[in-house]
Amino acid sequence: SGFNSIGHMNTMLRGRRHIGHYKEGEEFIQNVFHLLFPLFSGEEKCNLSICWLQYEISKVVQCLQGKNKKKLKTQGRKSKKLAKNLLKAPDNRNHLSLWKLYAYLEWLLGNIDDARKVFDTALCAAGAEGLKSPQLCSLSLLYAQLEVEILESVEVAVMSRAAHILTTLAEGGPYVPYSGQVLSVNVLKARKTYENALQDHLSKMPVSDQGQGSDVDQLVNLVGCYALFQYLTVGIDAAVLIYAQTSEKLEASGPQKGENTEENFGIQNFPTALEAVTLLHTNLLRFHMKISIYPLNPLREALTEALKRYPSNQSLWRSYIHIERKSHSASKARRFFDGVTRSTKSLEPWLFAIQAEQMRKKLTDNVQRADVGEVHSTIPETGLTNRIVALFEHAVQSENGTHCPLLWRMYLNFLV
């Protein structure tokens, strides 16, 4: 009974009416975690705690998307209580990944000052490993990214808390909480340190697709921290340059083509270093366009190149249809979707092509049904409907589409 949402059409409607987690299914999952928890110890227990907390965060995100304040409050209380209990366990006390998730949870709930305290506590406790510690890099990167997102403008970036976090990380000394200013001499030293660390890392590792997980993570976090540091202290072009140089180096160092995603269809692949770096790059460009004036072309080019290489990356597709939605001409996006669906067996390009057309249809329907009485019934919009049906038809005929329940449900839902 925990899985009744499988046959429910309402799960199609994201937004306010999106059904949350079912009560019975929720109880089942909680019981599984409670039963497993005493059976593990050490690193395994830590990993289980991380999974549990990530699951709790996903529920908070769902409440945020549904804009349900009352539910968010109760869910937030439960999730925070669990996070604190997990951190009390002796094995977990010094685990930075858990501290990171707890701070992120506080941030999502809107308790920014509390989140900063948690981040600062974790950074102070982490010691002075600096860029050598993958966990410390990852923690600092998230903290800095969250701080950058609440910046009013790029002008104040050099003196911001985010710049302080990234500068201190590069210095490698014990962390000192932000006091309102960042010294220029420290910024210069930090830039040199980042540059050397990245060169060492890139020269040391021919990052193959199956490179060591921790090595790949460390490289991605390092590139993310360095590029964000350059963005805050120099500007967007300096950050883009680092992403470009790293991508070039990674492309040269091994066959990173995304074709391997097709053998194990349906399983989220371990992202290669290049894929993760591309994601950081496109996210930064999107953010920069939001807070200042910047041309769309660099972002569009970066996304189309990345999607040809990684046709099953959902985050990249989401960004792509988000930017193409604002364009008045649909033909360029349609040609691109057509090209990608022909060259890959992945199902994601089909699903996102359909979603993009459905968004367009919704927009035209809204315009036609503006307050003008029954005019819309005399000018039915059949072109888009026929196009969407044709896309569904082609998608369900593809090898993977035939066996995809989501696709069939979307098709039925659309026809209804």
C-alpha positions in Angstrom: 0.0 0.0 0.0 3.0 2.3 0.3 3.2 2.6 -3.5 -0.3 3.6 -4.6 1.2 6.6 -6.5 2.2 4.3 -9.3 -1.3 4.2 -10.8 -2.1 7.8 -10.0 -2.2 10.3 -12.8 -1.9 13.3 -10.4 1.8 12.7 -10.0 2.1 14.1 -13.5 1.0 17.5 -12.3 4.0 19.1 -10.6 3.6 22.2 -8.6 0.9 22.7 -6.0 -1.1 19.6 -6.7 1.8 17.3 -6.7 1.2 14.4 -4.2 3.8 14.2 -1.5 5.0 11.0 0.0 2.3 8.5 1.0 1.9 7.9 4.7 2.2 4.1 4.5 5.2 4.2 2.1 6.8 6.8 4.4 6.4 4.6 7.4 7.9 1.6 5.5 11.0 3.7 4.6 11.4 5.0 8.1 11.2 1.4 9.5 13.8 0.2 7.0 16.3 3.0 8.2 15.5 2.3 11.9 16.1 -1.4 11.5 19.3 -1.0 9.4 20.9 1.6 11.6 22.1 -0.6 14.5 23.5 -3.2 12.1 26.2 -1.0 10.8 29.3 0.7 12.2 32.1 3.0 11.1 32.2 4.2 7.5 29.1 2.2 6.5 27.0 3.7 9.3 28.1 7.1 8.1 27.1 6.4 4.5 23.7 5.2 5.7 23.2 8.4 7.8 24.0 10.4 4.7 21.4 8.6 2.6 18.8 9.0 5.4 19.5 12.8 5.7 19.5 13.2 1.9 16.1 11.5 1.8 14.8 13.9 4.5 16.1 16.9 2.5 14.3 15.7 -0.6 11.0 15.9 1.4 11.8 19.4 2.5 12.6 20.4 -1.1 9.2 18.9 -2.2 7.4 21.0 0.5 9.2 24.1 -0.9 8.2 23.3 -4.4 4.6 22.8 -3.3 4.7 26.2 -1.4 3.0 24.5 1.5 4.2 26.5 4.5 2.4 24.5 7.2 3.7 21.2 5.9 7.2 22.7 5.5 7.2 23.7 9.2 6.3 20.2 10.5 8.6 18.5 8.0 11.4 20.9 8.9 11.1 20.1 12.6 11.2 16.3 12.0 14.2 16.5 9.6 16.2 18.7 12.0 15.5 16.4 14.9 16.8 13.5 12.8 19.9 15.4 11.7 20.8 16.3 15.3 20.3 12.7 16.4 22.5 11.4 13.6 25.3 13.8 14.4 25.2 12.7 18.1 26.2 9.1 17.1 29.9 8.7 18.0 30.8 7.4 14.5 29.3 10.5 12.8 30.5 13.3 15.0 33.5 14.3 12.9 32.0 13.5 9.5 32.0 16.7 7.4 29.6 15.3 4.8 26.9 15.0 7.5 27.6 18.5 8.9 27.3 19.8 5.3 23.9 18.2 4.8 22.7 19.5 8.2 23.8 23.1 7.4 22.1 22.8 3.9 18.9 21.6 5.6 18.9 24.7 7.9 19.5 26.9 4.8 16.6 25.4 2.9 14.3 26.0 5.8 15.3 29.7 5.7 17.3 29.7 8.9 20.3 31.3 7.3 22.1 32.5 10.5 21.7 29.0 12.0 23.0 27.4 8.8 26.1 29.8 8.9 26.8 28.7 12.5 26.7 25.1 11.5 29.0 25.6 8.5 31.4 27.7 10.6 31.5 25.1 13.4 32.2 22.3 10.9 34.9 24.4 9.2 36.6 25.2 12.5 36.5 21.6 13.6 37.9 20.4 10.3 41.4 21.5 11.0 43.9 23.0 8.6 44.1 20.5 5.7 42.9 23.1 3.2 42.7 21.9 -0.4 44.1 18.5 0.4 40.8 17.3 2.1 38.1 16.4 -0.4 35.4 16.7 2.2 36.6 20.1 3.3 36.6 21.4 -0.3 33.1 20.0 -0.9 31.8 21.7 2.3 33.4 25.0 1.5 32.2 24.9 -2.1 28.5 24.4 -1.0 28.8 27.1 1.7 30.3 29.6 -0.8 27.7 28.7 -3.5 24.8 29.3 -1.1 26.4 32.7 -0.1 26.9 33.7 -3.7 23.2 33.0 -4.5 22.0 35.6 -1.9 24.4 38.3 -3.2 22.6 41.4 -4.4 25.1 42.3 -7.1 28.6 41.3 -8.4 30.1 44.6 -7.3 30.2 43.6 -3.6 31.5 40.1 -4.3 35.2 40.6 -3.5 34.3 41.6 0.1 31.6 38.9 0.5 31.5 36.0 3.0 31.8 33.6 0.0 35.2 35.2 -1.0 36.3 34.9 2.7 35.4 31.1 2.8 37.3 30.3 -0.5 40.3 32.4 0.5 40.6 30.8 3.9 40.3 27.3 2.3 43.3 28.0 0.0 45.3 29.4 2.9 45.0 26.0 4.7 45.2 27.5 8.2 42.5 27.1 10.9 39.2 28.6 9.8 38.4 32.1 11.3 34.7 33.1 10.9 33.9 36.1 8.6 34.5 39.5 10.1 33.2 41.7 7.3 36.4 42.1 5.1 38.8 40.2 3.0 42.4 41.3 2.6 43.7 41.8 -0.9 47.0 40.2 -0.1 45.3 37.1 1.0 43.3 37.0 -2.2 46.5 37.2 -4.2 48.1 34.4 -2.2 44.9 32.2 -2.5 44.8 32.7 -6.3 48.4 31.4 -6.6 47.6 28.4 -4.3 44.5 27.5 -6.3 46.4 27.7 -9.6 49.2 25.5 -8.4 46.9 22.9 -6.8 44.8 22.6 -10.0 48.0 22.3 -12.2 49.3 19.5 -9.9 46.0 17.7 -9.9 45.6 17.8 -13.7 49.2 16.8 -14.4 49.1 14.0 -11.9 45.9 12.2 -13.0 45.0 10.9 -16.4 41.4 11.0 -15.4 39.9 7.9 -17.1 36.2 7.3 -17.1 36.6 4.8 -14.3 39.0 7.0 -12.3 39.1 6.7 -8.5 35.8 8.2 -7.2 37.5 10.3 -4.6 40.0 11.6 -7.1 37.3 12.7 -9.5 35.3 14.3 -6.6 38.4 16.1 -5.4 39.2 17.5 -8.9 35.6 18.7 -9.4 35.4 20.4 -6.0 38.8 22.0 -6.6 37.8 23.3 -10.0 34.5 24.5 -8.5 36.1 26.4 -5.7 38.8 28.0 -7.9 36.3 29.1 -10.6 33.9 30.5 -8.0 36.8 32.3 -6.3 37.8 33.8 -9.7 34.2 34.8 -10.4 34.0 36.7 -7.1 37.5 38.4 -7.3 38.0 38.9 -11.0 34.8 38.3 -12.9 32.7 35.8 -15.0 35.3 35.6 -17.9 38.1 34.5 -15.5 35.8 31.7 -14.1 34.7 30.5 -17.6 38.4 30.4 -18.6 39.2 27.9 -15.8 36.2 25.7 -16.8 37.4 25.8 -20.4 41.0 24.9 -19.6 40.0 22.0 -17.3 37.5 20.6 -19.8 40.1 20.8 -22.6 42.6 18.9 -20.4 40.0 16.3 -19.4 38.9 15.8 -23.0 42.5 15.2 -24.0 43.1 12.7 -21.2 40.7 10.0 -22.1 37.7 8.7 -24.0 34.9 10.5 -22.1 32.2 10.1 -24.6 28.8 9.6 -23.0 28.0 6.5 -25.0 28.7 4.2 -22.1 25.4 5.4 -20.6 23.5 3.3 -23.0 24.6 -0.1 -21.9 23.1 0.2 -18.4 20.0 2.1 -19.4 18.0 3.4 -16.5 20.9 3.4 -14.0 22.2 6.8 -13.1 25.9 6.6 -14.1 28.7 7.8 -11.9 29.3 11.2 -13.5 32.6 11.6 -15.1 34.8 14.6 -14.0 34.1 16.3 -17.3 30.3 16.0 -16.9 30.4 17.4 -13.4 32.7 20.3 -14.4 30.3 21.1 -17.3 27.4 21.2 -14.9 29.2 23.6 -12.6 30.1 25.8 -15.6 26.5 26.0 -17.0 25.0 26.6 -13.5 27.4 29.5 -13.0 26.5 31.1 -16.3 22.8 30.7 -15.6 23.3 32.4 -12.2 25.3 35.2 -13.7 22.7 35.9 -16.3 20.1 36.2 -13.5 21.9 38.9 -11.6 23.5 40.9 -14.4 23.4 41.5 -18.2 25.2 38.8 -20.1 24.7 37.3 -23.6 22.8 34.0 -23.9 25.0 32.5 -26.6 27.9 31.2 -24.3 25.4 29.3 -22.2 23.5 27.9 -25.1 26.7 26.7 -26.8 28.0 25.1 -23.5 24.7 23.3 -23.0 24.3 22.0 -26.6 27.9 20.7 -26.6 27.4 19.0 -23.2 24.1 17.4 -24.2 25.6 15.9 -27.4 28.1 14.3 -25.1 25.9 13.4 -22.2 22.4 12.9 -23.6 21.0 11.4 -20.4 22.0 14.2 -18.0 18.7 15.5 -16.7 20.1 18.7 -15.0 21.6 19.8 -18.3 18.3 19.2 -20.2 16.4 21.1 -17.5 18.7 24.1 -18.0 18.4 23.8 -21.8 14.6 23.9 -21.9 14.6 26.7 -19.4 16.6 29.0 -21.6 14.9 27.9 -24.9 11.5 28.6 -23.3 12.2 32.3 -23.4 13.1 32.3 -27.1 10.2 33.1 -29.5 11.5 30.8 -32.2 11.1 27.1 -31.5 12.8 25.8 -34.7 16.4 25.8 -33.4 15.5 23.8 -30.3 13.4 21.4 -32.3 16.3 20.8 -34.7 18.6 20.2 -31.8 16.2 17.7 -30.1 15.8 15.9 -33.4 19.5 15.6 -33.9 20.1 14.2 -30.4 17.2 11.7 -30.5 18.6 10.3 -33.7 22.1 9.8 -32.3 21.4 8.2 -29.0 19.3 5.4 -27.4 18.8 7.5 -24.2 15.2 8.2 -23.4 15.8 11.6 -21.7 16.0 13.6 -25.0 12.5 12.3 -26.0 11.0 13.1 -22.6 12.4 16.6 -22.5 11.5 17.3 -26.1 7.9 16.4 -25.2 8.0 18.5 -22.1 9.3 21.5 -24.0 6.4 21.2 -26.6 3.8 20.8 -23.8 5.1 23.9 -22.1 4.8 25.8 -25.4 1.2 24.4 -25.8 0.3 25.5 -22.3 1.6 29.0 -23.1 -0.4 29.3 -26.3 -3.5 27.9 -24.6 -3.2 30.5 -21.8 -2.8 33.3 -24.4 -5.8 32.2 -26.4 -8.0 31.7 -23.4 -7.4 35.2 -22.1 -10.6 37.1 -21.0 -12.3 37.2 -24.3 -15.2 34.8 -23.8 -15.4 31.7 -26.0 -13.2 32.9 -28.8 -10.7 30.1 -28.2 -13.1 27.4 -29.2 -13.2 28.8 -32.8 -9.4 28.8 -33.2 -8.2 25.4 -32.0 -4.4 25.1 -31.8 -3.9 21.7 -33.6 -0.3 22.1 -34.8 1.3 21.7 -31.4 -1.1 18.9 -30.4 -0.2 16.9 -33.6 3.5 17.5 -33.0 3.3 16.3 -29.4 1.4 13.1 -30.5 4.0 12.5 -33.2 6.8 12.8 -30.6 5.0 10.4 -28.3 4.5 7.9 -31.2 8.2 8.0 -32.1 9.3 7.8 -28.5 7.2 4.7 -27.7 8.5 3.0 -30.8 12.1 3.4 -29.7 13.8 0.4 -28.0 13.9 1.9 -24.5 10.7 3.9 -24.9 8.6 0.8 -25.4 9.4 -0.4 -21.9 9.1 2.9 -20.1 5.9 3.1 -17.9 6.4 6.9 -17.4 6.3 7.6 -21.1 3.1 5.5 -21.7 1.5 7.3 -18.7 2.4 10.7 -20.0 1.0 9.7 -23.4 -2.3 8.5 -21.9 -2.5 11.6 -19.8 -1.9 13.9 -22.8 -4.6 12.1 -24.8 -7.1 12.4 -22.0 
